[in-house]
Amino acid sequence: MAQEQQTTYDVLFLGGGTGGYVAAVRAAQLGMRVGVIERDLVGGTCVHRGCIPAKALLKAASVADTVREAEEHGVSVGEITYDYSKAMARARKVVDQNYKGIQYLFRKHKIDSIEGTGTLTSPTTIRVEGKDGSSTDYTAKDVIIDTGSTPRPIDGIPFDGKRVFNSDHATTEPFLPQRVIVRGGGATGLEFASVYCDFQCDVTLVGRVAPNEDDEVQKELTRAYQRRGIRVIADARPAASDFEVSEDGVKLRVTTGGKEEVIEADALLVAIGRYGNWEGNGFEQVGIQIENGYIAVDDFMRTNIEHVYAIGDVTGKQQLAHTAMHQGVVAVETIADEHPHTLDYNKIPWVTYCAPEIGSVGLTERKAREAGYNVKTGKFPLSANGKARVEGEAFGFAKIVADGDTDQILGIHLIGAHATELISEAGLAMLFEASVWELTIAVHPHPTISEVIHEAALDVYDRPLHF
């Protein structure tokens, strides 16, 4: 797809991450002439260095765990060996398949892929510096910024990709540290701690586990990780001075239980969040408003500059691929005067693919109480669910947070087998403002793990049927 075919578009995307490429397809469906400027590969972090390869590695880890438990099911497999390079090779193959799918969508919808580094020189003009040193100006009626985000380092400890690495390195290099310190208990830290544990690594997780989850989910996951052999140091907040990085590995000085100790590891995975990519793209020069390191947007993804929109991680709204996709659709449908339904971020589910899995939507119990609601909760354990027992995954629970005055569902929180799939039902219930009573009369097929949601709803009324 040659970039010199045309330089004027209805809409230009500066960045082609998950939100950008999905929005580009939607714009093309609406009859727009679309160009996507990307300095790396269309698909962005999620496809190439995040969601997709990480979940492929988690699948490999899950297979390893299943094989270890096979004898319990009457299946003998002999000695188990591990080849992380093959697991990584499969992950990269999956990435390549997804990338080819995006390329096909671009061809199908006649979307121009423009390779190079883009800089906004006016609200409707982007100058692209090609890899060959060429410079071309592209103009459009509207511009959508989708420049994404970058893993945040510990101040004073730069990434070297080996001793100190981040998720970009972890999803592209077949490096398996036998002893690893994971700094950060958010989704990235949890997922890679889970992967490394299943590949028989010595894992120390430093930081609060699942800090955005319900308190009970945090406690349950911490117990699960400790039972798996992952050491969790939840109350430590080490600074750069607490680490010592050398050619031989990494040392961390921490105080636990009132005693100071030194933890030694082969490498340090830093997973303390991401920052928006807004610098160096001409945004400030054009006058785009930046707030707390992110591009400020309204409900329709409009910036303060007319004809300029922003979506995805760079907005800081919610650093989730599925949120970026829907933000992109809102932006292009606003441009097309389609009057889109704006996003209610409180009703967007978020998931973590650790073992056990987590799926959540809405308010936690703590936040609901802080907001002044008369909170009632219902909870049902997977240990009382027949299908979970069949699967050998009877750990975790479903929890519903509700308004005791109106019966409104305020939040649903799942931890356990298939939570990342089951949470979609909860998201739909939240979107349609379902009551707890409506969940109690919704028939769930038996035997399925989804029955835990039904039982948790019944427990709000203190009448679960199977516990």
Secondary structure, 3 states (H helix, E strand, C coil): CCCCCCCEEEEEEECCCHHHHHHHHHHHHCCCCEEEEECCCCCHHHHHCCHHHHHHHHHHHHHHHHHHCHHHHCCCCCCCCCCHHHHHHHHHHHHHHHHHHHHHHHHHCCCEEEECEEEEEECCEEEEECCCCCEEEEEEEEEEECCCEEECCECCECCCCCCEECHHHHCCCCCCCCEEEEECCCHHHHHHHHHHHHCCCEEEEECCCCCCCCHHHHHHHHHHHHHHCCEEECCCCCCHHHEEEECCEEEEEEEECCEEEEEEECEEEECCCEEECCCCCCHHHHCCCEECCEECCCCCCECCCCCEEECHHHHCCCCCHHHHHHHHHHHHHHHCCCCCCCCCHHHCCEEECCCCCEEEEECCHHHHHHCCCCEEEEEEEHHHCHHHHHHCCCCCEEEEEEECCCCEEEEEEEECCCHHHHHHHHHHHHHCCCEHHHHHHCCCCCCCCCHHHHHHHHHHCCCCCCC
